[in-house]
Amino acid sequence: MTLYQLSFLGDAVFELMVREHLISKNIVKLNDLQKFTLDFVTAKRQAYFVDMLTSSKILTFEEEEIIRKGRNLKTHKSPKNCDIVTYKYATAFEILIGFLYVNDKKRLSEVFDFIIKL
């Protein structure tokens, strides 16, 4: 799978995980669900997650390499609502999520549990 494909997959997987988490918290108003989901899936927030994951030292060497490769990936579009650096870190985050979804769902759950507590 290419990094672009992992990013595409990771974006969808992460949003689904966030939505499932919010529903498990018994949030029932659609507007609230949408608002809280956006708190997690924006590029700025995903870039923050990368910073917290890397600074906490919980990532494996392989996961850090995935983030590095994702951050250095050539982008084919310019971001609308953030600067290019933030966009690259958000893309790296999505690639990590996609990579873990494909290769190690248990580890994905561990990383998600860390993120959800931030």
C-alpha positions as protocol buffer text, in pm:
chain_id: "A"
residue {
  index: 1
  type: MET
  ca { x: 0 y: 0 z: 0 }
}
residue {
  index: 2
  type: THR
  ca { x: 132 y: 347 z: -83 }
}
residue {
  index: 3
  type: LEU
  ca { x: 165 y: 628 z: 168 }
}
residue {
  index: 4
  type: TYR
  ca { x: -110 y: 814 z: -17 }
}
residue {
  index: 5
  type: GLN
  ca { x: -341 y: 516 z: 23 }
}
residue {
  index: 6
  type: LEU
  ca { x: -251 y: 482 z: 391 }
}
residue {
  index: 7
  type: SER
  ca { x: -331 y: 851 z: 440 }
}
residue {
  index: 8
  type: PHE
  ca { x: -667 y: 810 z: 268 }
}
residue {
  index: 9
  type: LEU
  ca { x: -748 y: 505 z: 480 }
}
residue {
  index: 10
  type: GLY
  ca { x: -613 y: 658 z: 802 }
}
residue {
  index: 11
  type: ASP
  ca { x: -831 y: 965 z: 761 }
}
residue {
  index: 12
  type: ALA
  ca { x: -1145 y: 750 z: 741 }
}
residue {
  index: 13
  type: VAL
  ca { x: -1041 y: 510 z: 1018 }
}
residue {
  index: 14
  type: PHE
  ca { x: -954 y: 788 z: 1261 }
}
residue {
  index: 15
  type: GLU
  ca { x: -1281 y: 973 z: 1202 }
}
residue {
  index: 16
  type: LEU
  ca { x: -1477 y: 650 z: 1253 }
}
residue {
  index: 17
  type: MET
  ca { x: -1287 y: 577 z: 1575 }
}
residue {
  index: 18
  type: VAL
  ca { x: -1357 y: 928 z: 1704 }
}
residue {
  index: 19
  type: ARG
  ca { x: -1725 y: 898 z: 1616 }
}
residue {
  index: 20
  type: GLU
  ca { x: -1752 y: 560 z: 1790 }
}
residue {
  index: 21
  type: HIS
  ca { x: -1578 y: 703 z: 2096 }
}
residue {
  index: 22
  type: LEU
  ca { x: -1817 y: 999 z: 2113 }
}
residue {
  index: 23
  type: ILE
  ca { x: -2121 y: 775 z: 2076 }
}
residue {
  index: 24
  type: SER
  ca { x: -1987 y: 555 z: 2357 }
}
residue {
  index: 25
  type: LYS
  ca { x: -1986 y: 869 z: 2574 }
}
residue {
  index: 26
  type: ASN
  ca { x: -2363 y: 884 z: 2514 }
}
residue {
  index: 27
  type: ILE
  ca { x: -2356 y: 1213 z: 2325 }
}
residue {
  index: 28
  type: VAL
  ca { x: -2687 y: 1212 z: 2140 }
}
residue {
  index: 29
  type: LYS
  ca { x: -2730 y: 1556 z: 1983 }
}
residue {
  index: 30
  type: LEU
  ca { x: -2613 y: 1554 z: 1624 }
}
residue {
  index: 31
  type: ASN
  ca { x: -2471 y: 1906 z: 1646 }
}
residue {
  index: 32
  type: ASP
  ca { x: -2266 y: 1808 z: 1951 }
}
residue {
  index: 33
  type: LEU
  ca { x: -2138 y: 1494 z: 1780 }
}
residue {
  index: 34
  type: GLN
  ca { x: -2031 y: 1696 z: 1478 }
}
residue {
  index: 35
  type: LYS
  ca { x: -1866 y: 1968 z: 1688 }
}
residue {
  index: 36
  type: PHE
  ca { x: -1672 y: 1722 z: 1904 }
}
residue {
  index: 37
  type: THR
  ca { x: -1567 y: 1520 z: 1599 }
}
residue {
  index: 38
  type: LEU
  ca { x: -1422 y: 1833 z: 1440 }
}
residue {
  index: 39
  type: ASP
  ca { x: -1222 y: 1891 z: 1758 }
}
residue {
  index: 40
  type: PHE
  ca { x: -1027 y: 1575 z: 1672 }
}
residue {
  index: 41
  type: VAL
  ca { x: -1008 y: 1560 z: 1294 }
}
residue {
  index: 42
  type: THR
  ca { x: -873 y: 1902 z: 1200 }
}
residue {
  index: 43
  type: ALA
  ca { x: -523 y: 1924 z: 1056 }
}
residue {
  index: 44
  type: LYS
  ca { x: -411 y: 2145 z: 1344 }
}
residue {
  index: 45
  type: ARG
  ca { x: -530 y: 1894 z: 1602 }
}
residue {
  index: 46
  type: GLN
  ca { x: -377 y: 1598 z: 1417 }
}
residue {
  index: 47
  type: ALA
  ca { x: -44 y: 1782 z: 1397 }
}
residue {
  index: 48
  type: TYR
  ca { x: -70 y: 1830 z: 1774 }
}
residue {
  index: 49
  type: PHE
  ca { x: -127 y: 1455 z: 1816 }
}
residue {
  index: 50
  type: VAL
  ca { x: 193 y: 1383 z: 1622 }
}
residue {
  index: 51
  type: ASP
  ca { x: 384 y: 1622 z: 1848 }
}
residue {
  index: 52
  type: MET
  ca { x: 245 y: 1458 z: 2161 }
}
residue {
  index: 53
  type: LEU
  ca { x: 309 y: 1105 z: 2034 }
}
residue {
  index: 54
  type: THR
  ca { x: 668 y: 1178 z: 1938 }
}
residue {
  index: 55
  type: SER
  ca { x: 751 y: 1378 z: 2250 }
}
residue {
  index: 56
  type: SER
  ca { x: 601 y: 1113 z: 2480 }
}
residue {
  index: 57
  type: LYS
  ca { x: 833 y: 847 z: 2337 }
}
residue {
  index: 58
  type: ILE
  ca { x: 554 y: 588 z: 2313 }
}
residue {
  index: 59
  type: LEU
  ca { x: 604 y: 525 z: 1942 }
}
residue {
  index: 60
  type: THR
  ca { x: 821 y: 242 z: 1815 }
}
residue {
  index: 61
  type: PHE
  ca { x: 1110 y: 312 z: 1580 }
}
residue {
  index: 62
  type: GLU
  ca { x: 900 y: 182 z: 1290 }
}
residue {
  index: 63
  type: GLU
  ca { x: 610 y: 413 z: 1381 }
}
residue {
  index: 64
  type: GLU
  ca { x: 845 y: 711 z: 1404 }
}
residue {
  index: 65
  type: GLU
  ca { x: 980 y: 622 z: 1058 }
}
residue {
  index: 66
  type: ILE
  ca { x: 625 y: 611 z: 920 }
}
residue {
  index: 67
  type: ILE
  ca { x: 565 y: 960 z: 1059 }
}
residue {
  index: 68
  type: ARG
  ca { x: 894 y: 1086 z: 915 }
}
residue {
  index: 69
  type: LYS
  ca { x: 814 y: 944 z: 571 }
}
residue {
  index: 70
  type: GLY
  ca { x: 462 y: 1085 z: 587 }
}
residue {
  index: 71
  type: ARG
  ca { x: 584 y: 1427 z: 690 }
}
residue {
  index: 72
  type: ASN
  ca { x: 826 y: 1432 z: 396 }
}
residue {
  index: 73
  type: LEU
  ca { x: 569 y: 1308 z: 144 }
}
residue {
  index: 74
  type: LYS
  ca { x: 522 y: 1535 z: -154 }
}
residue {
  index: 75
  type: THR
  ca { x: 180 y: 1695 z: -135 }
}
residue {
  index: 76
  type: HIS
  ca { x: -44 y: 1721 z: -439 }
}
residue {
  index: 77
  type: LYS
  ca { x: -269 y: 1992 z: -306 }
}
residue {
  index: 78
  type: SER
  ca { x: -230 y: 2299 z: -96 }
}
residue {
  index: 79
  type: PRO
  ca { x: -408 y: 2314 z: 237 }
}
residue {
  index: 80
  type: LYS
  ca { x: -713 y: 2537 z: 274 }
}
residue {
  index: 81
  type: ASN
  ca { x: -727 y: 2610 z: 645 }
}
residue {
  index: 82
  type: CYS
  ca { x: -371 y: 2567 z: 771 }
}
residue {
  index: 83
  type: ASP
  ca { x: -8 y: 2619 z: 683 }
}
residue {
  index: 84
  type: ILE
  ca { x: 187 y: 2361 z: 485 }
}
residue {
  index: 85
  type: VAL
  ca { x: 389 y: 2236 z: 786 }
}
residue {
  index: 86
  type: THR
  ca { x: 75 y: 2165 z: 988 }
}
residue {
  index: 87
  type: TYR
  ca { x: -77 y: 1993 z: 685 }
}
residue {
  index: 88
  type: LYS
  ca { x: 230 y: 1769 z: 644 }
}
residue {
  index: 89
  type: TYR
  ca { x: 218 y: 1663 z: 1010 }
}
residue {
  index: 90
  type: ALA
  ca { x: -155 y: 1592 z: 982 }
}
residue {
  index: 91
  type: THR
  ca { x: -87 y: 1380 z: 675 }
}
residue {
  index: 92
  type: ALA
  ca { x: 184 y: 1193 z: 865 }
}
residue {
  index: 93
  type: PHE
  ca { x: -67 y: 1127 z: 1143 }
}
residue {
  index: 94
  type: GLU
  ca { x: -322 y: 988 z: 898 }
}
residue {
  index: 95
  type: ILE
  ca { x: -55 y: 765 z: 744 }
}
residue {
  index: 96
  type: LEU
  ca { x: 36 y: 632 z: 1088 }
}
residue {
  index: 97
  type: ILE
  ca { x: -329 y: 554 z: 1163 }
}
residue {
  index: 98
  type: GLY
  ca { x: -370 y: 382 z: 825 }
}
residue {
  index: 99
  type: PHE
  ca { x: -49 y: 186 z: 875 }
}
residue {
  index: 100
  type: LEU
  ca { x: -156 y: 65 z: 1219 }
}
residue {
  index: 101
  type: TYR
  ca { x: -503 y: -23 z: 1094 }
}
residue {
  index: 102
  type: VAL
  ca { x: -357 y: -244 z: 823 }
}
residue {
  index: 103
  type: ASN
  ca { x: -77 y: -398 z: 1031 }
}
residue {
  index: 104
  type: ASP
  ca { x: -163 y: -396 z: 1402 }
}
residue {
  index: 105
  type: LYS
  ca { x: -514 y: -311 z: 1522 }
}
residue {
  index: 106
  type: LYS
  ca { x: -418 y: -376 z: 1885 }
}
residue {
  index: 107
  type: ARG
  ca { x: -143 y: -115 z: 1860 }
}
residue {
  index: 108
  type: LEU
  ca { x: -384 y: 120 z: 1684 }
}
residue {
  index: 109
  type: SER
  ca { x: -615 y: 90 z: 1982 }
}
residue {
  index: 110
  type: GLU
  ca { x: -327 y: 170 z: 2220 }
}
residue {
  index: 111
  type: VAL
  ca { x: -230 y: 480 z: 2021 }
}
residue {
  index: 112
  type: PHE
  ca { x: -593 y: 591 z: 2000 }
}
residue {
  index: 113
  type: ASP
  ca { x: -635 y: 548 z: 2377 }
}
residue {
  index: 114
  type: PHE
  ca { x: -332 y: 774 z: 2430 }
}
residue {
  index: 115
  type: ILE
  ca { x: -468 y: 1036 z: 2191 }
}
residue {
  index: 116
  type: ILE
  ca { x: -819 y: 1038 z: 2332 }
}
residue {
  index: 117
  type: LYS
  ca { x: -681 y: 1130 z: 2676 }
}
residue {
  index: 118
  type: LEU
  ca { x: -508 y: 1444 z: 2547 }
}
